[in-house]
């Protein structure tokens, strides 16, 4: 491909943050010296932070849901600012694309402040011309709107752009919008075979593109 623009997801694609999200509630309960039941663990698997905080407050932690929610969000903010780790070799790819004059932006479901903090922490923020957040724009990745907005920010045509994603739903959305998609293996994604089928290219390590 003769690409002029690249659109990167953040979580699971640039940074290895999915283990943090999967362990957030368990670590919080461990700090409070609480052993969760299997029923509670099942509930928490798909619970948002406000929902989890409400459950904790009502059943096992004698503090308000608002206090617990703030503490959980604090853990998340600290991770993105101080603890985010880069996925292997993605930094090499990003620097290579930058050296070739390819414009890049981030399109993420994470708040832009957290995303910028994480990119700054791993030393890659300077390589992106923009960081787009679904939360800030009021859209989700169940529609390709954020990718088209990214094209506008990059100033390139759709045929000149590539999207990097890891999650099945995001790959599905980008493909439905007509984008060329490179999918990177992420261990927490359940249906790897479906991701591989849908993506134009499927890789397990960014070295494969170098």
Secondary structure, DSSP 8 states (H G I E B T S, - for coil): ---SEEEE--BTTTB--HHHHHHHHHHHHHHTT----HHHHHHHTT--HHHHHHHHHHHT-SS-HHHHHHHHHHHHHHIIIII--B-TTHHHHHHHHHHTT-EEEEEESS-HHHHHHHHHHTT-GGG-SEEEEHHHHT--TTSTHHHHHHHHHHT--GGGEEEEE-SHHHHHHHHHTT-EEEEE--TT-S-HHHHHHHSSEEESSGGGG-
